[in-house]
Amino acid sequence: MTAQLLLVDPQNDFCDIPGAALPVAGADADLRRVAALVAAAGRRLTDIVVTLDSHAVYGIERPAFWMRPGTGGPATAEPVTPFTAITAQQVRDGVYAPRDPALKTTVLTYLDALEASPKKYTLMVWPTHCVIGTWGHNLHGTLAEALGQWEAASLRTVDKVLKGLNPLTEQYSAVRAEVPVAGDPRTQTNQALVDRIVDFPGLTLIAGQASSHCVAATADDLFAAMDAQRRARVVLLTDGMSPVGGFEAGEQAFLARAADLGVRQMTVAEATALICRD
């Protein structure tokens, strides 16, 4: 059986390994299992797509963007720590502010749109992670080795899709930013990615990090572009992804939504046996 593999953000900074900026418990083992699948499946995998969370140090979801204004002026401003949730009302009330005061109107417009979106997100300030050019942005080492061997053996290349490049919007999904920025096609719907996944004639396997956030957001957007017959040819690798700590409910809600849509869920071993059985 031929299959396609979609790997969402399988990067060092999301792995529970030394030096990671935003480690997800279980991610290292998840990606080692996926690497073993790639090796075992070989040419039965006819397409592999990898998304890469890709940022600068400065961005709207990063500590460098924000401050807590002090009562004594800019000199008394305090930094904003990771895992701080920021609402539009808090910015209006002066609890938090962008360090660049010229961006206040832009930020409020963004936060209002984010909170009014169907997903009703609240902006989260994350630890600085997946900065382009750093070790943390790189692929998990064992997985990278397996992907390289697959390229050499199959005479194909792994398609790598960068996401999160605009510093004025969040982008959990590889399909589109949470609030697309006018004039920046990087934040608009990546129709080429949607078509590549939706039009694939075989089985699509999905894994990566984290199941509570970027895997869920990417998969949800892809499912919305599929009919029931196509969704039945999608498999979520349940032990090839893990949630961010404290957001386990987000993973469970995602898996429940997928099941309701007819998407299958398997372990990596089960999926490997399925695509290698003939």
C-alpha positions in Angstrom: 0.0 0.0 0.0 1.3 3.4 -0.9 1.2 6.2 1.7 2.0 9.8 2.3 3.5 11.1 5.5 2.7 14.6 6.9 5.0 15.5 9.8 4.1 18.7 11.6 7.0 20.5 13.3 9.2 17.6 14.3 11.9 20.0 15.6 14.5 19.9 18.3 12.9 22.7 20.3 9.7 20.6 20.8 11.5 17.5 21.9 12.1 16.5 25.5 15.9 16.5 25.0 18.6 18.7 26.6 18.6 22.2 25.2 15.1 22.3 23.9 13.2 25.6 24.4 9.7 24.2 24.5 10.0 20.5 25.3 6.9 18.3 24.9 7.0 15.3 27.1 7.1 12.1 24.9 8.2 13.9 21.7 11.6 12.3 21.5 10.2 8.8 21.7 7.3 9.8 19.3 9.7 10.9 16.6 12.0 7.9 17.0 9.0 5.7 16.3 8.1 7.8 13.2 11.7 7.5 12.1 11.5 3.7 12.4 8.3 3.8 10.3 10.1 5.8 7.6 12.9 3.2 7.5 10.5 0.2 7.5 8.1 1.6 4.9 10.8 2.7 2.4 9.4 3.2 -1.1 5.8 2.5 0.1 6.0 6.0 1.3 5.7 7.9 -2.0 5.5 11.4 -0.5 6.7 13.1 2.7 5.9 16.6 3.7 7.5 18.2 6.8 6.3 21.5 8.3 8.8 23.7 10.2 7.8 26.2 12.8 10.0 29.1 11.7 10.5 32.4 13.7 12.7 35.3 14.6 13.4 36.1 18.3 10.9 39.0 18.0 7.3 38.2 17.3 3.8 38.8 18.7 3.8 35.5 20.6 7.3 36.0 22.1 8.5 37.6 25.3 10.7 40.1 23.3 7.5 41.7 21.9 5.7 42.5 25.2 6.1 44.4 28.4 4.2 45.2 31.6 4.1 49.0 31.7 5.5 50.4 34.9 4.0 53.3 36.9 7.2 55.3 36.6 7.4 55.2 32.8 9.4 53.0 30.3 12.3 52.6 32.7 10.1 50.7 35.2 8.5 48.4 32.6 8.7 44.7 33.4 9.2 41.8 31.0 6.4 39.4 30.2 7.2 35.8 31.0 6.5 32.7 28.8 3.1 31.1 29.2 1.4 34.4 29.7 -2.0 34.7 28.0 -2.8 38.2 26.8 -6.3 39.5 25.8 -7.3 42.6 23.9 -9.0 43.9 27.0 -5.8 43.6 29.1 -4.0 45.7 26.4 -6.7 48.3 26.5 -6.5 48.4 30.3 -2.7 48.8 30.2 -1.9 45.5 31.9 0.3 44.5 28.9 1.7 46.6 26.0 3.8 46.0 22.9 7.4 47.2 23.5 7.0 49.2 20.3 4.3 51.7 21.2 3.6 52.3 17.5 2.2 48.8 17.2 -0.6 49.2 19.8 -3.4 49.8 17.3 -2.1 46.9 15.1 -2.0 44.7 18.1 -5.5 45.5 19.3 -6.9 44.9 15.8 -5.1 41.6 15.8 -6.2 40.5 19.2 -9.8 41.4 18.5 -9.8 39.4 15.3 -8.1 36.4 17.0 -10.6 36.3 19.9 -13.5 36.7 17.4 -12.3 33.9 15.1 -14.1 30.5 15.1 -11.3 29.0 17.1 -11.6 31.8 19.7 -7.9 31.8 20.5 -6.3 33.8 23.3 -2.8 34.9 22.4 -0.2 32.9 24.3 3.4 34.2 24.9 5.6 31.1 24.4 9.2 30.6 25.2 11.4 31.8 22.4 11.7 28.7 20.1 12.4 27.5 16.6 14.4 30.5 15.7 15.6 30.1 12.1 19.2 29.1 11.9 19.4 27.7 15.4 19.8 24.1 16.6 16.2 24.3 17.9 14.8 24.9 14.4 16.5 21.8 13.1 14.8 18.4 12.6 15.0 15.9 15.4 18.3 14.1 14.7 17.1 10.5 14.4 14.2 11.5 12.2 16.4 13.7 10.0 18.7 10.7 9.4 15.8 8.5 8.4 14.4 11.1 6.1 17.8 11.5 4.4 18.1 7.8 3.9 14.5 7.8 2.4 15.5 10.5 0.0 18.6 8.6 -1.2 16.7 5.3 -1.6 13.5 6.6 -3.2 15.1 9.3 -5.4 12.7 11.8 -4.1 13.0 14.8 -1.8 11.1 15.6 1.4 9.1 18.7 0.9 9.7 21.2 3.8 7.1 23.9 4.5 8.0 26.8 6.6 5.3 28.5 8.8 5.2 31.4 11.2 7.5 33.8 9.3 5.4 36.9 9.9 6.1 38.4 13.3 2.6 40.1 13.6 0.5 36.9 13.6 0.5 33.5 15.2 0.6 30.5 12.9 -0.2 27.1 14.5 -1.5 25.7 11.3 0.7 25.1 8.3 -2.3 25.9 6.1 -2.8 29.5 7.1 -2.0 32.0 9.9 -4.5 32.5 12.7 -5.2 36.0 11.4 -3.8 36.4 7.8 -1.9 39.6 7.2 -3.0 41.6 4.1 -0.3 41.7 1.5 1.7 38.8 3.0 1.0 35.6 1.0 3.0 33.6 3.6 0.1 34.0 6.0 -2.7 33.2 3.5 -4.0 29.8 2.7 -1.2 27.6 1.4 -3.3 26.1 -1.4 -0.4 24.1 -2.8 0.0 22.3 0.5 -3.8 21.7 0.7 -3.9 20.3 -2.8 -0.9 18.1 -2.2 -2.5 16.4 0.8 -6.1 16.4 -0.4 -5.3 15.1 -3.9 -3.0 12.3 -2.7 -4.6 9.0 -3.9 -3.4 6.8 -1.1 -3.3 6.8 2.6 -2.1 9.9 4.5 -0.4 9.4 7.9 -0.1 12.4 10.2 2.3 12.8 13.1 4.4 15.5 14.8 4.4 18.1 17.6 2.4 19.1 19.3 -0.9 17.3 19.1 -2.6 20.0 21.3 -1.6 22.8 19.0 0.2 22.7 15.6 -0.8 19.2 14.7 -4.4 19.8 15.6 -4.6 23.2 13.8 -3.0 21.8 10.6 -5.1 18.7 10.5 -8.3 20.6 11.3 -7.7 22.9 8.3 -6.9 20.0 6.0 -10.0 18.0 7.2 -12.2 21.0 6.3 -11.0 20.7 2.7 -11.7 17.0 2.4 -14.9 15.1 1.8 -15.8 12.0 3.9 -14.2 9.6 1.5 -10.9 11.4 1.6 -10.9 11.8 5.4 -11.4 8.0 5.6 -7.9 7.7 4.1 -6.2 9.7 6.8 -4.6 8.1 9.8 -3.5 10.0 12.9 -0.4 8.3 14.5 -1.4 8.5 18.1 2.0 7.6 19.5 3.7 9.8 17.0 2.5 13.0 18.6 2.1 14.4 22.2 0.4 17.4 23.7 2.1 20.4 25.3 2.0 19.9 29.1 -1.1 21.4 30.6 -2.9 21.3 27.3 -3.8 17.6 27.3 -7.5 18.5 26.9 -6.7 20.1 23.6 -5.3 16.9 22.3 -8.3 14.9 23.5 -10.7 17.4 21.9 -8.7 17.2 18.6 -8.8 13.3 18.5 -12.5 13.3 19.3 -13.2 15.8 16.4 -11.1 13.7 14.0 -12.9 10.5 15.1 -16.3 12.2 14.5 -15.1 13.0 11.0 -14.2 9.4 10.2 -10.5 9.9 10.5 -8.7 6.7 11.7 -6.3 6.5 14.6 -3.5 4.0 14.9 -0.2 3.5 16.6 2.9 3.8 14.6 3.4 0.0 14.7 -0.2 -0.6 13.5 0.2 1.9 10.6 3.6 0.3 9.7 2.0 -3.1 9.5 -0.8 -1.8 7.4 1.3 -0.2 4.7 3.9 -2.9 4.7 1.6 -5.9 4.6 1.7 -6.5 0.8 
